[in-house]
Amino acid sequence: DKLSEYINHLCQKLRHGGKLIVHATEIEEIIKTFMRGQINDIEVCDRLFGKSHETKRKGCYSIRHLTKLLTDNGLKITVKRLSKLNMTIEAIRP
């Protein structure tokens, strides 16, 4: 898929000892929050796809999936953090 190709490309360009920081929306947290009734369907769509006036296309992934992609490309995870509906992963190329 395109995300795997993009992560692979970034990892190849990253210097040894270089750090990659990924900050993204965490899809599993959005689903849990929606199922608990804490956000409505419009907020879910805004989080997943962006608001209609935004020109950027958004993507949502699970922290597990992104962690696996990064480690499969030889990076070492140094930080993995969830904050509400967002995640941050920091990884270093050995």
QUIKA-V881040 format. One record per backbone hydrogen bond with DSSP energy under -1.0 kcal/mol. CO is the residue of the C=O (numbers start at 0). NH is the residue of the N-H. Records with the same first field share a line. If there is no record, write none. Layout:
BEGIN
CO->NH  NH
END
This chain:
BEGIN
0->4
1->5
2->6
3->7
4->8
5->9
6->10
7->11
8->12
9->13
14->17
17->92
19->90
21->88
23->86
24->60
25->29
26->30
27->31
28->32
29->33
30->34
31->35
32->37
33->36
39->43
40->44
41->45
42->46
43->47
44->48
45->49
50->53
60->26
61->65
62->66
63->67
64->68
65->69
66->70
67->71
69->74
70->73
75->91
78->89
80->87
82->85
84->25
85->82
86->23
87->80
88->21
89->77  78
90->19
91->75
92->16
END
